[in-house]
Amino acid sequence: ASEVVLCSEKELGLSEDHSGILLLDPEAPVGTPLSELLGDTVLELELTPNLSRCLSLIGVAREVAALQGTRLEVSEPSYRAEGEPIAGRVGVQIAAEELCARYSALLIENIQDGPSPAWMQRRLRLAGMRPISAIVDITNYVMLEWGQPLHAFDYDRLRERAGGKAPKITVRRARSAESITTLDGVRRDLDQEMLIIADERGPIAIAGVMGGQETEVSEQTRTVLLESANFNNINNRRTVARLKLPSEAALRFTRGIPAELTERAARRAAELMSHYAQGRVSNGMVDVYPHRQPRRQIELAPRQVERLLGLSLDAERIGEVLGALDFDCEPQGESLRVTVPWHRLDVEIPADLIEEIARMIGYQHLPASLISEPPPSWRPEGALDLELEEQVRDILVSCGLTEVINYSLSNPEVEARLYPEGQAPDEGQYIRLANPLSSERGFLRRNLLAQLLQTVAANRRHRSRVLLFEIGRVYLPDQQAPDSLPDEPRRLALALSGARRAPSWNQKSEELDFFDLKGIITELLSRLGLEDTSFVPLSAWPFHPRRGAELRSGQQPVGRLGELHPEVAQRFGLKERTLLGELDLEALLAQSRRQPRGYRPSPRFPAIEQDLAIVLPEKIPAAQVSELIRQAGGPLLAEVHLFDVYQGEQVPEGQRSLAYSLRYRAPDRTLTDAEVQKIHARIGQALTRELGAVVRGSEEVAS
């Protein structure tokens, strides 16, 4: 017969449970590896930032207990404080109270720092952490268990730095030109916005981020100063970003941790170190808590719950739901005075409590109901502009364009490509960033065109056609008052390049030109209800000298458009023809707001179409001809459409032929041919009289 040993999980090093022997599955075949029988399940939780309370085992357990209707039982840490009193052996001062709410510290002596127990190593590995030593593993384990990061200093090294005296720990901002070598062996420069832990000789840790190499624990460490502190989450987030040092501890600090947790976590770590590292815990604790905050109280009425959720719950039921989440609810007439538990930093207003009620009851149980209150009759200031701006986007997308959003940070050297040599704005005409992330983006842009052209160039490398637009602000400082706020108008930029249509096997596509861009802008203006607009020839950079135009609303310039100047195209690496436009969006929207939007009924009577071809000097713009045709045609001329432009052997040099399609319609009757011919003749006479045009088909064109 063989001897049998009955072992608990604690005796096998698998956990702290020693309540009884470890029972295995009786159906398990003899010879099965123990690791297979003891397999565990790992749950991966994807937590949103508002659920920072669940970045710990205890936090998740609270949620599960509330959902199951049970009470979470957490035992208090149990250890014997057999070490010498901590008083007089270490001093702690918080010099930056706005960045450190609480600092707790314990001394653990006579530590034997070896491997942590197997059960702890196994759990750390399952959580994605690498076991290192008992001291380090215990601090990590408590962080995962309670959500409070800890740091262990080698106390003897601190005493050496203090000249054999009791070390004095100060929580303060870093000073100019200070630096520290962190645990990863990297020398890091600090700035005055960073919070550090320091002794009299300088920094020993970057608060909430990483400890220093000079005071790290090792196998020779015999006495540990255990730090459990609460740091400002916003400052910690900035420090982590500047130093590029993300970590599990930083994740928790940046999300926010309750100050009440520091003492609990420190005592739990002391308990584990006394059990598994043979440490003796000092008598007492250094606990600096300068501004202890009372628990937050919120008044909540059942009618508020019903208004937001559509649920009719009495105060007693609300108290039951919130009580399961550790909220203390005290009746106050028809309302409840709810005391928020210390671990719920995210609950500040009644709506937060109502969210908890909805979450616990289940969103699927909320009744579907109509809006119980009438919608507001007023429109917030600026809402119409936002609606019109969204309409602009919809119109341009319907025209085949794609919206892009470029950085508002730019470089004067890039924008200088849009100007003739030596005529670009200097850096003094830009707004410079005080602390740019990159030398390439150290200024706020003055226009949208430069970066839009860079985007076109990048996309043209792998696309046959690119049609883009961007809506954004430009930043124009006041040169007369440099300390004043800059002008920040919103602009609309458009860029087209490539084929007019997608390639087809049976049809060759022509290249996009100036009139495609003009047509898109005309469509935009028409659908915004802007009628008093015109295009005036423009010869200015960055446009082609003979293929540019200025858009005017009345007599006010509101934009420019045209084909990109060949030299500018070369600077941006664009080999193909590129069309570009930039419009003053605020001016266009202001005009659109003032334009009355009346209902236009569908025509009841048919239209009569007539073509009109004229020959006139090529310097006369087609827009001027169209305007004169409309004036001469009067109210019965419904539409004017230019469908052909010809220059060649059939017309004299310096002249061109323009062909228009004219549509006539009366709102109350069907027009006769005689009426139409009379108006048609009047239009021809007006063109001849005002512009010297010759109506083709009525007489020969003189050569």
Secondary structure, DSSP 8 states (H G I E B T S, - for coil): -------BTTTTTS-S--SSB----TTS-TT--HHHHT----------GGGGGGSSHHHHHHHHHHHHT-------------S-B-TTT-EEEES-TTTEEEEEEEEEES-------HHHHHHHHHTT-----HHHHHHHHHHHHHS---EEEEHHHHHHHTTTS--EEEEEE--TT-EEEBTTS-EEE--TTSEEEEETTEEEEETTTEEBGGG---TT---EEEEEEEE-HHHHHHHHHHHT---HHHHHHHH---TTHHHHHHHHHHHHHHHHS--EE-BS-EEE-TT-----EEEE-HHHHHHHH-----HHHHHHHHHTTT-EEEEETTEEEEE--TT-TT--SHHHHHHHHHHHH-GGGS-----SS---SS--TTHHHHHHHHHHHHHHHHTT-EE----SEE-HHHHGGGS-TT-S--GGGSEE-SS-S-GGG-EE-S-SHHHHHHHHHHHHTT-SEEEEEEEEE--B--SS-TTS--B--EEEEEEEEEBSS--BTTB---B--HHHHHHHHHHHHHHTT--SEEEEE---TTEEEEEEEEEEETTEEEEEEEEE-HHHHHHTT--S-EEEEEEEHHHHHHHHHHS--------SS--EEEEEEEEEETTS-HHHHHHHHHHHHGGGEEEEEEEEEE-STTS-TTEEEEEEEEEE--SSS---HHHHHHHHHHHHHHHHHHH--EEBTTB----
